[in-house]
Amino acid sequence: MEKNIFNNKIQNMKNYIMFEIKAKQNELAPMLKAKNRAPIALSMGAPVEKVPDFVIKKTIEYLNIDSLHTYSTPKGETKFLEAVKDRMKRRFNVELNSKTEIFSLIGSKEGLANMIKALVNPNENEKDQDVILIPTPGYASYSQMIKASNARSYGVELKKEDDYQPDMNKVLEKYIKEGNDPKKIKALIINYPNNPLGCTCKFEYLQHCVDFCNKFGILLISDNAYSEMYFDENSKPHSALECKGAMDCCIEMYSFSKSYAMTGWRLGYAVGNPTAITMLSRQKSTVDTGIFKVLQYAGADLLTSEEGQKYIDEQNQKFKNKLIKFTAGLKSLGYKIDVPKTTFYLWLEIPKRFKDCVEFANEMLEKSGIVVVPGTAFDKNALRHVRLSVVAKDEDLDEIIRRMREDGFEFEK
Ligand SMILES: Cc1ncc(COP(=O)(O)O)c(C=O)c1O
């Protein structure tokens, strides 16, 4: 077959970095096992905890109901949509119309990609492409999804000196100064709590982003996949929909993947501006036919149950303990790292003797079987950082610190 029958952008793209890393990990596994360094993954943001017993019990119950085995719709079952409505009211005091302002998702990744597709007019010519502003560093998929839609991403730099909450008016000024056309901007993506930084933002900052998007008539896409992963009440994340004027410009994405350890279930939801929801619906109805009804029913019960909240609270305590212990281990090796306030991610500065984060990540894998992600996956300029997902079992985390000490990965040598 002629190679060039395929979409130019797709032909020139690489597979998503996490799958590439996983493939390399699998390829090296026999060699690593042979030298007592079986791979331990701190790469994907995928908790290894057991999912809530409650959701398993409910799934088994619903599997026995014949009517739940037929097609659903992309929008989702009424029971699921009502459960989301209830959850948004109880957790954030946000009132939603379940018919027009809520939509089911096959995980938030799919929702983000389809929202972007519904938003941009594809153009092969980079100069004329629609632009989406994305957090940098940020979730590695954003830039890929935008590129695959023949649009362009523009990085909004998250810097420590701004407490990772940049003034959007200054960002726009810089964007214009660099010769970019503000009329091309279609949306701003924000992600608090943030992957890979592990930080979150103040409520006032969400209002700032809502005001910015309303002023310029663009969509605010709030990726709230980590909304339930926080370690003290002062860092408890908000919904952007709590802000004044948010329903005029904002769509927000949620996921069951992280806080319920249900990454494989592919369950999430979008909430917010009814026009954005309608456009997402049109896009999704061309490419999917909704989520298995059994999963929606069980997920709905989980969202509204006491068991679900108890599970989240217990998981947060577990992750907090893991993070405290693991950062202490890294500190004992000389690394400068604090316990994050939200998420299970550590954004770790690498020792000076390594050329860059790719060399460090490769050596950690090839020498010690420790799988981490180079910072450049999240920000092309993040050459001196790697991301660690502290999702492994406690004994594996202890083993990592032991291997790093034995194999010469102290910060200073
Ligand atoms: C910031 C962020 N958004 C969205 C997702 C996608 O999660 P899912 O599709 O499992 O809901 C991830 C996964 O790692 C993420 O880190």
The ligand as an SDF file (V2000), in Angstrom:
LIG
                    3D

 16 16  0  0  0  0  0  0  0  0999 V2000
   -4.5440   15.5580   33.2630 C   0  0  0  0  0  0  0  0  0  0  0  0
   -5.1940   14.3320   32.7430 C   0  0  0  0  0  0  0  0  0  0  0  0
   -6.3420   14.4450   32.0950 N   0  0  0  0  0  0  0  0  0  0  0  0
   -6.9710   13.3750   31.5840 C   0  0  0  0  0  0  0  0  0  0  0  0
   -6.4360   12.1190   31.7280 C   0  0  0  0  0  0  0  0  0  0  0  0
   -7.1530   10.9630   31.0940 C   0  0  0  0  0  0  0  0  0  0  0  0
   -7.7080   10.1100   32.0400 O   0  0  0  0  0  0  0  0  0  0  0  0
   -8.8720    9.0990   31.6850 P   0  0  0  0  0  0  0  0  0  0  0  0
   -9.0330    9.0910   30.2030 O   0  0  0  0  0  0  0  0  0  0  0  0
   -8.4370    7.7930   32.2140 O   0  0  0  0  0  0  0  0  0  0  0  0
  -10.1020    9.6330   32.3470 O   0  0  0  0  0  0  0  0  0  0  0  0
   -5.2230   11.9380   32.3890 C   0  0  0  0  0  0  0  0  0  0  0  0
   -4.6100   10.6060   32.5080 C   0  0  0  0  0  0  0  0  0  0  0  0
   -3.5030   10.4160   32.9070 O   0  0  0  0  0  0  0  0  0  0  0  0
   -4.5940   13.0810   32.9170 C   0  0  0  0  0  0  0  0  0  0  0  0
   -3.4330   12.9900   33.5580 O   0  0  0  0  0  0  0  0  0  0  0  0
  1  2  1  0
  2  3  1  0
  2 15  2  0
  3  4  2  0
  4  5  1  0
  5  6  1  0
  5 12  2  0
  6  7  1  0
  7  8  1  0
  8  9  2  0
  8 10  1  0
  8 11  1  0
 12 13  1  0
 12 15  1  0
 13 14  2  0
 15 16  1  0
M  END
$$$$
